[in-house]
Amino acid sequence: MKNLLIAAMLLVISLPTVAQEIKHAPTLDACQADFNLWMADINRASHGGANEVSSLSFNELFTRVGYIHDCQDANPSLKKNCNDEGLLMEWIYGMEMRNRLLGFVKRHSLKETFLDEDAARKR
Protein backbone atom coordinates (compact mmCIF):
# COMPACT_ATOMS: atom_id res chain seq x y z
CA MET A 1 0.00 0.00 0.00
CA LYS A 2 2.86 2.34 0.85
CA ASN A 3 4.46 1.74 -2.58
CA LEU A 4 1.15 2.49 -4.31
CA LEU A 5 0.84 5.78 -2.41
CA ILE A 6 4.41 6.76 -3.33
CA ALA A 7 3.81 5.90 -7.01
CA ALA A 8 0.60 7.97 -7.03
CA MET A 9 2.39 10.95 -5.45
CA LEU A 10 5.22 10.75 -8.00
CA LEU A 11 2.70 10.67 -10.84
CA VAL A 12 0.87 13.74 -9.51
CA ILE A 13 4.12 15.62 -9.02
CA SER A 14 5.40 14.79 -12.51
CA LEU A 15 2.24 15.78 -14.42
CA PRO A 16 2.80 19.57 -14.29
CA THR A 17 6.28 19.21 -15.78
CA VAL A 18 4.89 17.31 -18.76
CA ALA A 19 2.19 19.94 -19.35
CA GLN A 20 4.71 22.80 -19.41
CA GLU A 21 6.42 21.85 -22.65
CA ILE A 22 7.81 24.91 -24.40
CA LYS A 23 6.62 25.51 -27.94
CA HIS A 24 9.46 26.48 -30.26
CA ALA A 25 9.19 28.32 -33.54
CA PRO A 26 9.47 26.09 -36.60
CA THR A 27 12.78 26.27 -38.45
CA LEU A 28 13.06 27.59 -41.98
CA ASP A 29 14.17 24.16 -43.25
CA ALA A 30 11.21 22.40 -41.62
CA CYS A 31 8.78 24.98 -42.95
CA GLN A 32 10.14 24.80 -46.49
CA ALA A 33 10.08 21.00 -46.47
CA ASP A 34 6.49 20.91 -45.22
CA PHE A 35 5.34 23.61 -47.63
CA ASN A 36 6.96 21.72 -50.53
CA LEU A 37 5.31 18.46 -49.51
CA TRP A 38 1.88 20.03 -49.01
CA MET A 39 2.09 22.01 -52.27
CA ALA A 40 3.10 18.85 -54.18
CA ASP A 41 -0.08 17.24 -52.85
CA ILE A 42 -2.17 20.23 -53.92
CA ASN A 43 -0.51 20.27 -57.37
CA ARG A 44 -1.27 16.57 -57.84
CA ALA A 45 -4.93 17.27 -57.14
CA SER A 46 -4.99 20.18 -59.60
CA HIS A 47 -3.83 17.76 -62.31
CA GLY A 48 -6.50 15.17 -61.54
CA GLY A 49 -4.49 13.10 -59.09
CA ALA A 50 -5.47 12.07 -55.61
CA ASN A 51 -4.64 14.30 -52.70
CA GLU A 52 -4.70 13.89 -48.96
CA VAL A 53 -6.55 17.07 -47.97
CA SER A 54 -9.93 15.36 -47.79
CA SER A 55 -8.47 12.56 -45.65
CA LEU A 56 -6.97 14.93 -43.06
CA SER A 57 -8.90 15.40 -39.83
CA PHE A 58 -10.43 18.79 -39.07
CA ASN A 59 -7.88 19.22 -36.27
CA GLU A 60 -5.01 18.49 -38.66
CA LEU A 61 -6.32 21.04 -41.16
CA PHE A 62 -6.66 23.61 -38.39
CA THR A 63 -3.17 22.77 -37.12
CA ARG A 64 -1.68 23.18 -40.61
CA VAL A 65 -3.19 26.66 -40.97
CA GLY A 66 -1.67 27.63 -37.62
CA TYR A 67 1.64 26.10 -38.64
CA ILE A 68 1.65 28.14 -41.86
CA HIS A 69 1.20 31.31 -39.81
CA ASP A 70 3.90 30.23 -37.33
CA CYS A 71 6.32 29.51 -40.18
CA GLN A 72 5.72 32.87 -41.80
CA ASP A 73 5.97 34.75 -38.50
CA ALA A 74 9.18 32.97 -37.47
CA ASN A 75 10.83 33.18 -40.88
CA PRO A 76 10.35 36.57 -42.59
CA SER A 77 12.09 35.35 -45.75
CA LEU A 78 9.53 32.56 -46.04
CA LYS A 79 6.73 35.05 -45.63
CA LYS A 80 8.16 37.16 -48.43
CA ASN A 81 9.08 34.34 -50.84
CA CYS A 82 6.25 31.86 -50.24
CA ASN A 83 3.35 34.18 -49.52
CA ASP A 84 1.33 32.98 -52.51
CA GLU A 85 1.80 29.33 -51.59
CA GLY A 86 0.94 30.02 -47.96
CA LEU A 87 -2.22 31.85 -48.98
CA LEU A 88 -3.20 29.07 -51.37
CA MET A 89 -2.71 26.38 -48.74
CA GLU A 90 -4.65 28.43 -46.18
CA TRP A 91 -7.47 28.91 -48.67
CA ILE A 92 -7.66 25.22 -49.60
CA TYR A 93 -7.55 24.05 -45.98
CA GLY A 94 -10.05 26.75 -44.99
CA MET A 95 -12.47 25.73 -47.75
CA GLU A 96 -12.20 22.09 -46.70
CA MET A 97 -12.98 23.04 -43.08
CA ARG A 98 -15.86 25.29 -44.21
CA ASN A 99 -17.39 22.52 -46.34
CA ARG A 100 -17.18 20.05 -43.47
CA LEU A 101 -18.81 22.49 -41.05
CA LEU A 102 -21.60 23.26 -43.52
CA GLY A 103 -22.08 19.53 -44.11
CA PHE A 104 -22.37 18.98 -40.37
CA VAL A 105 -24.95 21.77 -40.03
CA LYS A 106 -26.96 20.29 -42.91
CA ARG A 107 -26.75 16.65 -41.72
CA HIS A 108 -27.92 17.62 -38.24
CA SER A 109 -30.59 20.08 -39.41
CA LEU A 110 -28.97 22.97 -37.55
CA LYS A 111 -29.41 25.63 -40.25
CA GLU A 112 -32.49 27.25 -38.67
CA THR A 113 -30.89 27.18 -35.21
CA PHE A 114 -27.78 28.81 -36.61
CA LEU A 115 -29.75 31.50 -38.47
CA ASP A 116 -31.90 32.24 -35.39
CA GLU A 117 -28.84 32.63 -33.18
CA ASP A 118 -27.05 34.71 -35.81
CA ALA A 119 -30.07 37.04 -36.11
CA ALA A 120 -30.03 37.36 -32.31
CA ARG A 121 -26.31 38.33 -32.58
CA LYS A 122 -25.16 35.24 -30.62
CA ARG A 123 -21.77 35.07 -32.30
N, C-alpha and C positions, 0 to 999 in steps of 0.2 A: 504494500500500500504506500509506503514511504517513497519507493522508487517511482511509482505512478504519479504521486504528487510532485516530485522533483521534475519529472519529464513534462508534466503539464505546465509548471511554472516556467521552465526553459522555453517551451513553445510560446507562451504568452509574452515573454520578454523578447523573444527573437522576432515576433511578427512586425513590430513597428520598424525595425531596421530593413526588412524586406520591402515594406510599403514606401520607403523613402528613397527609392532609386532615383538618381539624377538623370534627367533627360538631356542628352547632348544634341547639339545641332548636327544635322547630316553633313557629311563631307562632300566636297565637290565631286570627287570620283564616284562616290556612291550614288549621288543624285544623277550624274550624267549616265551612269550605267542603267539605273532604273528608268530614267526618261527614255533612253534608247530602246530598252526592252519593251516598255509600254507603248511607245510610238510604233515599233515594229508590229506589235499586235494590232494596233489601230489601222496601220497601213495594209496589213493582210486583209482585214475586214473590208476596207475600202476597195479592194480588188476582188471581192467575192469570196475570200477565204474565211475560215472560221476564226473567231476571236474569243478571248476569255472574259470580256467585260460582262456579258450576261450571266456568266457562271460565278462571278465574284459576289460575295455576300454584301449586303447593304453597308455593314460596318467596314468592310474592306474598301469599298468605294469611298466612303466618308473619310477613312484613314488616308487613302491615296490623295484626296484633295488637300487634306491638311499637310501631308508630306510635301506636296508640290509647293505649297506656300512656305513651309519651313525651309525647303531647299532654296527657294528664290530669296527668302529673307537672309539666310545664312551665307549665301554665295552671290553677291551682287553681279558678278560676271555671268552667272547662269541666268539671272533675271534679265539681263540685257540681251544675251545671245539666244536664249531659248524661250523668250516670252511668248511667241506664237505657239510653240509646242505646248507650253504650260497652259495657255488659255484653251487650246484645243482639247487637251486631256481633261481639264476642269469642266469644259462644256459637255464632253461626252459622258463623263462620270456623273455630272449633275443631271443630264437628261435621263440617264438610266435610273438614277435615284428618284427623279420626278415621276417617271413612268411607273415605277414600282409603287410609289405612294398613291398615285392616282388609281392604279389597279386595286390596291388594298381598299381604298375608299369605295370604289365601285363594287367590289366583291362583297363587302360588308354593309352595303347600302347606307353609307355614312354621308352621302352628298348633302342631303337636306340638313342634317345635323351640323355639318361644316358650314353651310351657307347661313343657317340661323345664327350660329355663334359668330361668324364673320360679320354679319349685319349688326349684331349686338356689340361689335368691337372687342370680342374676346380673342385677342391675338397674342 
